[in-house]
Amino acid sequence: MLKRKKKEGASSPDKSQNGDERKASRSETNKEAVSQNNDTHVRRKRIKLDLLIHDLKVPLAVIDAGVISLLKRPDKYGAITSKQQKVLTRILRNTKTIQNIVNDALEVGRSREGIFNVAGLELSSLIRQALLEMFDFSDCSASENVRSCEDVRQMKEILASRGIRLSVDEALWAEKICLDIGKTSQILRNLLNNALKYRKSHVELEINKKGDSLIITVKDDGDGIPSAFHEKIFESYFQLETSNGNLVRGHGLGLAGVMVLIEDMGGKLILESDTGKGAKFQVDVPLKSRSQS
């Protein structure tokens, strides 16, 4: 009996199936390797960027200390004229602004890596810190008033003169709370800065405590945010136009940073807004127990 030879290249169904499985397995392995390489590459780029940002802290601190010495120590460095004082004050203000930017960038990096620095402090100190960081750049007079403020009544008066209506219970104002001070201060400052950019006449800042959360609400009376952009505004570099068609000065990173920080802290952000109705941002910041501070 003659036996028919198999055609070259032909294979049995079982062998063909096994070959396909091996190819699929190699393909998955290659995909995993590429994904791991990409993750490693991204992580290395982030580390390089974080290191570069961190290295800015030292020269900025030197500039800060030098300018303060010239302003505060005329007995050692000699008297300065009023014009020189204005220039040095402007340098100091902008140096502090850059320091805040550097600290913000590092804070977002720590948040991305799941690193939190929980500490206890009075709510009044947290609010004062955020306001000082904000006013040091834009309003020196308000900054000095906030720095010398003694109680919540006086703080309300200072902020009211700048178009900010503060609503907070006196008992809560003096209460000691435990949370990540740096991240919470950055969240509050970015929300206030955003509201001040888009307001028409005033901004409302309300702070409450509910259960194990600190509730921070910032509301402006600006043009509002169309519902179609409620997710888009939390993307990096996105900016809304005002009613006159102009872009508000900024980089479109403040709200994106707020979202990253509050999500990493396990909190929640709620936006209520529509065209012509202003914007209301509410963040629920989880509080920690004293044992966690």
C-alpha beads as a LAMMPS data file, in Angstrom:
LAMMPS data file: protein, C-alpha beads

293 atoms
292 bonds

1 atom types
1 bond types

-500.0 500.0 xlo xhi
-500.0 500.0 ylo yhi
-500.0 500.0 zlo zhi

Masses

1 110.0

Atoms # bond

1 1 1 0.000 0.000 0.000
2 1 1 1.311 3.363 -0.936
3 1 1 1.544 6.042 1.730
4 1 1 0.806 9.617 0.707
5 1 1 3.465 12.080 1.819
6 1 1 2.388 15.143 3.748
7 1 1 2.843 18.388 1.928
8 1 1 5.772 20.458 3.049
9 1 1 4.792 23.081 5.573
10 1 1 1.653 21.256 6.573
11 1 1 1.179 20.355 10.200
12 1 1 -1.337 18.528 12.281
13 1 1 -4.135 20.589 13.914
14 1 1 -2.686 19.931 17.372
15 1 1 0.768 21.175 16.442
16 1 1 -0.681 24.238 14.730
17 1 1 -2.758 25.065 17.799
18 1 1 0.231 24.637 20.106
19 1 1 2.258 26.931 17.867
20 1 1 -0.435 29.604 17.985
21 1 1 -0.567 29.347 21.761
22 1 1 3.198 29.735 22.022
23 1 1 3.073 32.792 19.749
24 1 1 0.254 34.308 21.834
25 1 1 2.205 33.631 25.011
26 1 1 5.341 35.267 23.596
27 1 1 3.246 38.219 22.440
28 1 1 1.787 38.708 25.928
29 1 1 5.235 38.407 27.471
30 1 1 6.584 41.031 25.049
31 1 1 3.677 43.351 25.859
32 1 1 4.344 43.007 29.588
33 1 1 8.040 43.690 29.047
34 1 1 7.275 46.798 26.961
35 1 1 4.786 47.991 29.589
36 1 1 7.341 47.505 32.378
37 1 1 9.999 49.325 30.347
38 1 1 7.588 52.205 29.721
39 1 1 6.698 52.387 33.420
40 1 1 10.388 52.386 34.347
41 1 1 11.102 55.094 31.779
42 1 1 8.248 57.276 33.022
43 1 1 9.300 56.759 36.640
44 1 1 12.910 57.698 35.835
45 1 1 11.733 60.871 34.079
46 1 1 9.592 61.756 37.088
47 1 1 12.506 61.216 39.468
48 1 1 14.735 63.431 37.329
49 1 1 12.086 66.143 37.256
50 1 1 11.446 65.882 41.013
51 1 1 15.184 66.073 41.654
52 1 1 15.492 69.156 39.457
53 1 1 12.590 70.815 41.280
54 1 1 14.063 69.853 44.668
55 1 1 17.441 71.348 43.739
56 1 1 15.775 74.728 43.218
57 1 1 15.028 74.966 46.940
58 1 1 18.597 75.772 48.024
59 1 1 19.322 78.755 45.723
60 1 1 15.840 80.127 46.384
61 1 1 16.423 79.895 50.132
62 1 1 19.733 81.762 49.723
63 1 1 18.041 84.546 47.732
64 1 1 15.229 84.727 50.280
65 1 1 17.611 84.967 53.230
66 1 1 19.830 87.527 51.486
67 1 1 16.986 89.872 50.580
68 1 1 15.494 89.647 54.065
69 1 1 18.905 90.510 55.539
70 1 1 19.186 93.599 53.336
71 1 1 15.694 94.706 54.341
72 1 1 15.901 93.920 58.056
73 1 1 19.573 94.515 58.932
74 1 1 20.562 98.071 57.905
75 1 1 22.945 98.139 60.879
76 1 1 24.990 95.381 59.248
77 1 1 24.471 95.932 55.502
78 1 1 23.803 99.666 55.383
79 1 1 20.705 101.798 54.869
80 1 1 18.678 101.505 51.671
81 1 1 16.513 104.039 49.870
82 1 1 12.737 103.743 49.528
83 1 1 13.129 102.812 45.839
84 1 1 15.620 100.088 46.722
85 1 1 13.244 98.822 49.385
86 1 1 10.416 98.537 46.825
87 1 1 12.648 96.599 44.412
88 1 1 13.898 94.251 47.134
89 1 1 10.355 93.720 48.403
90 1 1 9.260 92.797 44.882
91 1 1 12.181 90.350 44.600
92 1 1 11.281 88.792 47.941
93 1 1 7.608 88.463 47.002
94 1 1 8.405 86.724 43.717
95 1 1 11.004 84.498 45.366
96 1 1 8.355 83.310 47.797
97 1 1 6.027 82.682 44.865
98 1 1 8.608 80.451 43.196
99 1 1 9.189 78.666 46.516
100 1 1 5.453 77.970 46.710
101 1 1 5.472 76.614 43.149
102 1 1 8.411 74.345 43.970
103 1 1 6.745 73.087 47.138
104 1 1 3.479 72.508 45.256
105 1 1 5.238 70.450 42.593
106 1 1 7.000 68.347 45.231
107 1 1 3.721 67.909 47.132
108 1 1 1.983 66.555 44.031
109 1 1 4.941 64.199 43.515
110 1 1 4.700 62.914 47.083
111 1 1 0.963 62.492 46.673
112 1 1 1.512 60.477 43.491
113 1 1 3.802 58.137 45.437
114 1 1 1.286 57.797 48.280
115 1 1 3.362 59.799 50.787
116 1 1 1.416 61.857 53.336
117 1 1 2.592 64.023 56.223
118 1 1 -0.183 64.097 58.791
119 1 1 0.117 66.586 61.634
120 1 1 -2.129 68.350 64.108
121 1 1 -2.723 72.101 64.157
122 1 1 -5.480 74.614 64.777
123 1 1 -7.739 75.265 61.791
124 1 1 -6.943 78.982 62.077
125 1 1 -3.258 78.235 61.402
126 1 1 -4.097 76.197 58.317
127 1 1 -6.274 78.973 56.868
128 1 1 -3.701 81.640 57.731
129 1 1 -0.941 79.628 55.996
130 1 1 -2.963 79.253 52.791
131 1 1 -3.910 82.936 52.745
132 1 1 -0.334 84.082 53.345
133 1 1 0.938 81.928 50.496
134 1 1 -1.724 83.484 48.260
135 1 1 -1.427 87.134 49.324
136 1 1 2.396 87.175 49.544
137 1 1 2.389 87.260 45.745
138 1 1 -0.609 89.438 44.955
139 1 1 -1.295 91.738 47.925
140 1 1 1.454 92.617 50.407
141 1 1 -0.838 94.774 52.525
142 1 1 -3.365 91.955 52.940
143 1 1 -0.508 89.566 53.697
144 1 1 0.728 91.754 56.559
145 1 1 -2.816 92.092 57.931
146 1 1 -3.373 88.326 57.822
147 1 1 -0.029 87.727 59.513
148 1 1 -0.954 90.004 62.433
149 1 1 -4.574 88.813 62.676
150 1 1 -5.555 87.712 66.196
151 1 1 -9.056 86.220 65.903
152 1 1 -11.699 85.016 63.449
153 1 1 -13.665 88.270 63.613
154 1 1 -10.633 90.263 62.518
155 1 1 -9.850 87.717 59.782
156 1 1 -13.385 88.069 58.399
157 1 1 -12.955 91.847 58.235
158 1 1 -9.595 91.578 56.456
159 1 1 -10.947 89.148 53.869
160 1 1 -14.183 91.115 53.401
161 1 1 -12.121 94.146 52.378
162 1 1 -10.668 91.947 49.607
163 1 1 -14.038 90.621 48.453
164 1 1 -13.828 87.282 50.276
165 1 1 -16.655 86.342 52.628
166 1 1 -15.441 83.895 55.269
167 1 1 -17.937 81.677 57.044
168 1 1 -16.596 79.458 59.843
169 1 1 -17.738 78.663 63.371
170 1 1 -15.603 80.269 66.095
171 1 1 -15.253 76.979 67.948
172 1 1 -14.044 75.209 64.781
173 1 1 -11.682 78.107 64.053
174 1 1 -9.790 77.352 67.255
175 1 1 -10.143 73.553 67.059
176 1 1 -7.086 71.380 66.529
177 1 1 -7.432 69.073 63.532
178 1 1 -5.190 66.342 62.114
179 1 1 -4.530 66.139 58.365
180 1 1 -1.873 66.620 55.699
181 1 1 -1.211 70.333 56.164
182 1 1 0.776 70.902 52.968
183 1 1 -1.718 69.237 50.650
184 1 1 -4.786 70.782 52.309
185 1 1 -3.232 74.256 52.227
186 1 1 -2.435 73.823 48.550
187 1 1 -5.998 72.702 47.808
188 1 1 -7.500 75.705 49.627
189 1 1 -5.118 78.174 47.999
190 1 1 -5.726 76.848 44.482
191 1 1 -9.501 76.925 44.918
192 1 1 -9.372 80.507 46.206
193 1 1 -7.028 81.638 43.435
194 1 1 -9.309 80.093 40.839
195 1 1 -12.413 81.751 42.318
196 1 1 -10.701 85.156 42.540
197 1 1 -9.734 84.958 38.859
198 1 1 -13.282 84.309 37.690
199 1 1 -15.363 86.299 40.208
200 1 1 -17.315 89.404 39.266
201 1 1 -17.481 90.966 42.734
202 1 1 -16.932 88.480 45.550
203 1 1 -15.933 84.986 46.668
204 1 1 -17.466 82.935 49.483
205 1 1 -15.294 80.667 51.615
206 1 1 -17.141 78.348 53.974
207 1 1 -15.481 75.775 56.238
208 1 1 -17.324 73.127 58.248
209 1 1 -16.590 69.854 59.924
210 1 1 -18.822 66.852 59.293
211 1 1 -17.984 63.526 60.900
212 1 1 -14.398 62.660 60.028
213 1 1 -14.113 65.212 57.223
214 1 1 -13.241 68.871 56.899
215 1 1 -15.607 70.433 54.353
216 1 1 -14.136 73.346 52.382
217 1 1 -16.491 75.194 50.043
218 1 1 -15.385 77.969 47.699
219 1 1 -17.965 79.801 45.601
220 1 1 -17.626 82.662 43.114
221 1 1 -20.166 84.853 41.321
222 1 1 -18.489 84.622 37.906
223 1 1 -19.794 83.486 34.521
224 1 1 -20.081 79.883 35.666
225 1 1 -18.948 76.657 33.991
226 1 1 -21.104 74.991 31.310
227 1 1 -21.959 71.412 32.263
228 1 1 -20.143 70.169 29.149
229 1 1 -16.840 71.298 30.709
230 1 1 -17.343 69.958 34.243
231 1 1 -14.796 67.181 33.673
232 1 1 -12.597 69.045 31.214
233 1 1 -11.644 71.789 33.698
234 1 1 -9.792 69.230 35.835
235 1 1 -7.465 68.355 32.962
236 1 1 -3.996 69.885 32.881
237 1 1 -3.573 73.118 30.895
238 1 1 -7.287 73.525 30.159
239 1 1 -8.660 77.065 30.592
240 1 1 -12.134 78.504 30.170
241 1 1 -12.755 81.727 28.330
242 1 1 -14.541 84.536 30.136
243 1 1 -17.778 86.072 28.852
244 1 1 -15.775 88.617 26.825
245 1 1 -13.869 85.844 25.057
246 1 1 -10.571 86.286 26.915
247 1 1 -8.568 83.631 28.710
248 1 1 -7.909 84.228 32.401
249 1 1 -4.216 84.536 33.212
250 1 1 -2.803 81.233 34.429
251 1 1 -1.604 77.835 33.264
252 1 1 -4.664 75.658 33.771
253 1 1 -2.979 73.494 36.416
254 1 1 -4.605 74.634 39.674
255 1 1 -7.813 72.604 39.491
256 1 1 -5.997 69.621 37.989
257 1 1 -3.684 69.676 41.011
258 1 1 -6.621 69.952 43.406
259 1 1 -8.232 66.861 41.880
260 1 1 -5.025 64.820 42.097
261 1 1 -4.386 65.792 45.722
262 1 1 -7.925 65.235 47.007
263 1 1 -8.223 61.857 45.250
264 1 1 -4.869 60.687 46.627
265 1 1 -5.967 61.747 50.123
266 1 1 -9.109 59.643 49.787
267 1 1 -11.357 62.706 49.744
268 1 1 -14.060 63.949 47.414
269 1 1 -14.592 66.971 45.189
270 1 1 -18.032 68.224 44.131
271 1 1 -18.634 70.902 41.485
272 1 1 -21.907 72.782 41.143
273 1 1 -22.063 75.284 38.300
274 1 1 -23.721 76.287 35.060
275 1 1 -23.575 79.155 32.615
276 1 1 -24.270 82.482 34.326
277 1 1 -24.570 80.961 37.805
278 1 1 -21.028 81.149 39.156
279 1 1 -19.114 78.099 40.359
280 1 1 -19.140 76.240 43.671
281 1 1 -16.365 73.796 44.561
282 1 1 -16.688 71.610 47.642
283 1 1 -13.905 69.338 48.868
284 1 1 -14.261 66.791 51.652
285 1 1 -10.839 66.325 53.256
286 1 1 -10.529 63.217 55.473
287 1 1 -9.388 63.969 59.013
288 1 1 -7.037 61.658 60.868
289 1 1 -7.081 60.644 64.507
290 1 1 -4.514 62.072 66.941
291 1 1 -2.722 58.708 66.991
292 1 1 -2.075 59.017 63.245
293 1 1 -0.490 62.462 63.492

Bonds

1 1 1 2
2 1 2 3
3 1 3 4
4 1 4 5
5 1 5 6
6 1 6 7
7 1 7 8
8 1 8 9
9 1 9 10
10 1 10 11
11 1 11 12
12 1 12 13
13 1 13 14
14 1 14 15
15 1 15 16
16 1 16 17
17 1 17 18
18 1 18 19
19 1 19 20
20 1 20 21
21 1 21 22
22 1 22 23
23 1 23 24
24 1 24 25
25 1 25 26
26 1 26 27
27 1 27 28
28 1 28 29
29 1 29 30
30 1 30 31
31 1 31 32
32 1 32 33
33 1 33 34
34 1 34 35
35 1 35 36
36 1 36 37
37 1 37 38
38 1 38 39
39 1 39 40
40 1 40 41
41 1 41 42
42 1 42 43
43 1 43 44
44 1 44 45
45 1 45 46
46 1 46 47
47 1 47 48
48 1 48 49
49 1 49 50
50 1 50 51
51 1 51 52
52 1 52 53
53 1 53 54
54 1 54 55
55 1 55 56
56 1 56 57
57 1 57 58
58 1 58 59
59 1 59 60
60 1 60 61
61 1 61 62
62 1 62 63
63 1 63 64
64 1 64 65
65 1 65 66
66 1 66 67
67 1 67 68
68 1 68 69
69 1 69 70
70 1 70 71
71 1 71 72
72 1 72 73
73 1 73 74
74 1 74 75
75 1 75 76
76 1 76 77
77 1 77 78
78 1 78 79
79 1 79 80
80 1 80 81
81 1 81 82
82 1 82 83
83 1 83 84
84 1 84 85
85 1 85 86
86 1 86 87
87 1 87 88
88 1 88 89
89 1 89 90
90 1 90 91
91 1 91 92
92 1 92 93
93 1 93 94
94 1 94 95
95 1 95 96
96 1 96 97
97 1 97 98
98 1 98 99
99 1 99 100
100 1 100 101
101 1 101 102
102 1 102 103
103 1 103 104
104 1 104 105
105 1 105 106
106 1 106 107
107 1 107 108
108 1 108 109
109 1 109 110
110 1 110 111
111 1 111 112
112 1 112 113
113 1 113 114
114 1 114 115
115 1 115 116
116 1 116 117
117 1 117 118
118 1 118 119
119 1 119 120
120 1 120 121
121 1 121 122
122 1 122 123
123 1 123 124
124 1 124 125
125 1 125 126
126 1 126 127
127 1 127 128
128 1 128 129
129 1 129 130
130 1 130 131
131 1 131 132
132 1 132 133
133 1 133 134
134 1 134 135
135 1 135 136
136 1 136 137
137 1 137 138
138 1 138 139
139 1 139 140
140 1 140 141
141 1 141 142
142 1 142 143
143 1 143 144
144 1 144 145
145 1 145 146
146 1 146 147
147 1 147 148
148 1 148 149
149 1 149 150
150 1 150 151
151 1 151 152
152 1 152 153
153 1 153 154
154 1 154 155
155 1 155 156
156 1 156 157
157 1 157 158
158 1 158 159
159 1 159 160
160 1 160 161
161 1 161 162
162 1 162 163
163 1 163 164
164 1 164 165
165 1 165 166
166 1 166 167
167 1 167 168
168 1 168 169
169 1 169 170
170 1 170 171
171 1 171 172
172 1 172 173
173 1 173 174
174 1 174 175
175 1 175 176
176 1 176 177
177 1 177 178
178 1 178 179
179 1 179 180
180 1 180 181
181 1 181 182
182 1 182 183
183 1 183 184
184 1 184 185
185 1 185 186
186 1 186 187
187 1 187 188
188 1 188 189
189 1 189 190
190 1 190 191
191 1 191 192
192 1 192 193
193 1 193 194
194 1 194 195
195 1 195 196
196 1 196 197
197 1 197 198
198 1 198 199
199 1 199 200
200 1 200 201
201 1 201 202
202 1 202 203
203 1 203 204
204 1 204 205
205 1 205 206
206 1 206 207
207 1 207 208
208 1 208 209
209 1 209 210
210 1 210 211
211 1 211 212
212 1 212 213
213 1 213 214
214 1 214 215
215 1 215 216
216 1 216 217
217 1 217 218
218 1 218 219
219 1 219 220
220 1 220 221
221 1 221 222
222 1 222 223
223 1 223 224
224 1 224 225
225 1 225 226
226 1 226 227
227 1 227 228
228 1 228 229
229 1 229 230
230 1 230 231
231 1 231 232
232 1 232 233
233 1 233 234
234 1 234 235
235 1 235 236
236 1 236 237
237 1 237 238
238 1 238 239
239 1 239 240
240 1 240 241
241 1 241 242
242 1 242 243
243 1 243 244
244 1 244 245
245 1 245 246
246 1 246 247
247 1 247 248
248 1 248 249
249 1 249 250
250 1 250 251
251 1 251 252
252 1 252 253
253 1 253 254
254 1 254 255
255 1 255 256
256 1 256 257
257 1 257 258
258 1 258 259
259 1 259 260
260 1 260 261
261 1 261 262
262 1 262 263
263 1 263 264
264 1 264 265
265 1 265 266
266 1 266 267
267 1 267 268
268 1 268 269
269 1 269 270
270 1 270 271
271 1 271 272
272 1 272 273
273 1 273 274
274 1 274 275
275 1 275 276
276 1 276 277
277 1 277 278
278 1 278 279
279 1 279 280
280 1 280 281
281 1 281 282
282 1 282 283
283 1 283 284
284 1 284 285
285 1 285 286
286 1 286 287
287 1 287 288
288 1 288 289
289 1 289 290
290 1 290 291
291 1 291 292
292 1 292 293
